């Protein structure tokens, strides 16, 4: 059961990451909420992907801004 939850969170994390990246280029699709969802899912399922996302030079600034200011 734990592996199913981890797989679900990883899948949701990558899906929301893809939507967040698409949102960078499409003005009607928000970026930050999808990146926040992705960070949440990765924090619960994979320390490696969460660390990668939080240290990414392009994707991490909105996440760090959200952590600091809300």
Secondary structure, 3 states (H helix, E strand, C coil): CHHHHHHHHHHHHHHHHHHHHHHHHCCCCCCHHHHHHHHHHHHHHCHHHHHHHHHCCCCHHHHHHHHHHC
